Amino acid sequence: MDVRDKLNILANAAKYDVSCSSSGSKRHAMGGGLGNACSAGICHTWSADGRCVSLLKVLLSNACKYDCAYCANRRTNDIPRATFTPKELIDLTLEFYRRNYIEGLFLSSAVIRSPDYTMELLIKVAKELRTVHRFGGYIHLKSIPGASNHLLHQAGLYADRSSLNIEIPSDKALQYLAPEKNHADILQPMNYLAERKLEYKADKSSKSPLFLPAGQSTQMIVGASGESDFQILTLSNGFYQNQQMKRVYFSGYVPINADKRLPVLTTKPPLVREHRLYQADWLMRFYNFNYNEILDEQHPNLDLDLDPKAAWALRHPEIFPIDIQSADYEMLLRVPGIGVKSARLIVAGRRYGKIRLETLKKMGVVMKRAKYFIHHPDVPASLRNLYPEVIRPQIVRQQLIEQPKPQQLDLFRDQPLLLSAS
């Protein structure tokens, strides 16, 4: 099998790993070297600010020793198998970069022979790119659960970001669907890498090498097992708090394999649920929401008809409408339709006079949602009967649901993905 055939097989096999968005790394090529990784992020996906950036996203091998029920590369699947040599991957990365096809490398792998053996091959690729070819571009390297701490440490010295996929949210469900795996083997390397990163960060010496400057990420499959959204967000919160995770990714379950352990979907893959989880994750990371504010045991699942911020606001009608002229920054962030940037502009703009409704639109406030949750002299009389003193959740909910929603096509699926703004 030539390199082109391997590339076709292993690039296609890598598409199910969505945890490839990169940010936070700043690495310059050494004198005469190739490439630079900037803090804005390099990946073959849409970045947070809407830019499309490119990266070679590929597996080292899809010849896996495990037989996970949900995985396309499981041992018992009758699919074409391929494995790159480290030299082939290094040459591909360099040649693609020189032709301006890519800006970095996302390298994952199925487990060949053993976790340590696979990890050694992945490290060999990253190490030679850095030390021999002086490659300064972005490298995202998968860490293999069960690999030794010594190898994990080496990987952290050559990669910008590492990721270990938790895959299934609960340990019991993971052992049912993937009997050869457990959460302990995944959490241990996460904890080890998080501790080492803190040690390197604390070392202020100029000779201290970079260690995972873009941190760690992980991915969960949503819908392959019976966990609630509250359980998923609780686990995500733990990753952010305990392992200092940069991102938690969610992947709606797609029935790739026929296995009696997996659910039978009567509808399309849960892409809307996946999107709502991303919105809730955004609230936790940028809007100062706690996971147990978004959901709790009485409300264990996200509302598929409303974005999580609007759903939270309607559960707390006693707070709204707020006065746009006096509400503090934290409160402004909780108003549906007001984002981080527009909240800052409102606070800054109030120093120079009253904020008018037309000004809010220029600041980026989505008035079709925010108008139900703010008190303002400019609010049309036709809307004031919705909230003489407090909002009426059922009326506002109906108004929000009836608004037309834009659609975006997913990269790998035919179904449209429903979107909503702040």
Secondary structure, DSSP 8 states (H G I E B T S, - for coil): --HHHHHHHHHHHGGG-------S--B---TT-B--B-TT---SEE-TTS-EE--EEEESB---S---TT-TT-TT------B--HHHHHHHHHHHHHTTS-SEEEEE----S-HHHHHHHHHHHHHHHHHTS-B-SEEEEE--TT--HHHHHHHHHH-SEEE---BSSSHHHHHHH-TT--HHHHHHHHHHHHHHHHHHHH---TT-----TT-EEEEEEESSS---HHHHHHHHHHHHHHS--SEEEEEE----S--TTS---SSS--HHHHHHHHHHHHHHHHS---HHHH--SSS-S--SSS-HHHHHHHH-TTT-SEETTT--HHHHTTSTT--HHHHHHHHHHGGGS---HHHHHHTT--HHHHTTTEE-TTS-HHHHTT-SSS--HHHHHHHHHTS---EEE-SS-SSEEE----
